[in-house]
Amino acid sequence: MSLLLVLVIITSSLLLLRVFLKFVHKAWWTPISIQKMMKSQGILGLPYKFPHGNTQVIATMRNQSMNHPMDMSHDIFPRIQPHVHSWIKTFGLNFINWHGSEAQLFVTDPELVKEVLSNREGGYPKMDMVGHAKKLLGESLITNEGEKWAKVRKLANHTFHAESLKKMIPEMSRSVETMLGKWRDFEGQEIDVHKEFGLVTTEVISRTAFGSSYVEGKHIFEMVARLTAITVRNVYRLRFPGISLISKTKDEREAEKLEKAIKKSILDIVKKRKENTDEEVDEYGSDYLGQLVKMANDPNESNRITIEHMIDEIKTIYGAGHLTTTSLLSWTVFLLAINQEWQDKLREEVIGLFGQNIPTSDGIARLKTMNMGIHESLRLYPPVLTVTRKAEREIKLGNLKLSTGLNIFISILALHHNSEIWGKDVHCFRPERFVNGVAKATNNNAAAFLPFGMGPRTCVGLNFTTNEAKIALSMILQRYRFTLSDNHVHYPADVYILTPKNGVKVILQPV
């Protein structure tokens, strides 16, 4: 045997040994070490199992709990997040879970949640996105950190500032007016308002953020919805790193096609905006799209964002920008349809402030009773179910010592449905609990009510979403009384956003 061949064999063997040791470290040594460390601090959970961790157990629990409708109850926590509900009872408010070999610390202790989301020392940035979630969200305001986040957050704060929102109200009310015009054909009949709200919220986000009608952006909305569906059904399906380079699943192939098609469609809209712009003036419009295009073309490199970053921001707004409002409106109408006394209270307040006129920005700010109803709807049926962070470095969380890179999961549903915080009537629709504001309702526990997060990463679209919801609800209540149809099926489902899977079917009667 030649010396060269011997060297090749030795080198290959050493490379294989290195790969094997790296695999053992990631798939066995690290998980076992983290599990032992957390257990020594009183943080328990199901034991780590190679290669899936606890994902198969969770997938089975979710399939069993969400594969059928439920009775007319608001006790949705054990249905939507059965693993979190069960393991809080078994292991306590904070427990460890395994997504493959990745450790996930679930935190539902309000004090620890507040510490994580306040992020005072920058120790809890956003969790890294991988797989389909990265294709869906990319590098956007939702996922970015540091300078990338700061640049666009400043822009978003300006775009969705109170004064800017006032200017959006006419566009919002026009879109709702168009929807209500169609509803005249359904008076006395059944209508699925969830479907209707999906259309009107996409119209609103298109007009206010992108200056285009729903028709122009419809194809993008549809593709983002398909990519979202792929992401949701693959959350608990693990693929070993590198396998997708050899063999792609049907979902992986479709996701790649959708990602490319969404990018092309967005670039077409951007191109159209540029063609309608005087290049010498370099003004692309005051809406969100125009400002993003301007940032991508900023001559100052320190202010500039990449084309890819711009595309991801636009894609995220197309998706998240309307889904949360659709969810909020759908669940609020559902709750008001089965709580007629509160529907009457909200209608009385709306008529008292606006009569039959279009809602104004000043009037919207004075809708105290509606605000209570919206808060209670968001408590019982929060659109976003989980907030994620990670430990940037070795850090102390309360009395816990966390290792670098540990992923942290915060269940909003667990906090909103905690009877220790909200009382024995936690599963009842009682807007009056918010009569003196959120602080009083939660006994000054800031981390008990998180429909839009808290701290520096509070959702930038909070005021946009609530304003749009108030306008839509006001205009509906001015014209219609609605009751739940006998054909309605109560089917809450986790589809990235908390969604009424079978819609919200109501009967409309003119007031």
Helices and strands as residue ranges (DSSP letters): H 3-24, I 25-29, H 30-40, H 55-66, H 77-80, H 82-91, E 94-99, E 102-107, H 110-118, H 131-137, H 146-159, H 162-183, G 184-186, E 190-192, H 193-210, H 214-233, H 243-246, H 250-275, H 288-296, H 307-337, H 340-354, H 361-365, H 368-380, E 386-390, E 395-397, E 400-402, E 407-411, H 412-416, H 419-422, G 431-434, H 438-441, G 446-448, G 455-457, H 462-479, E 480-484, E 492-494, E 498-500, E 505-510
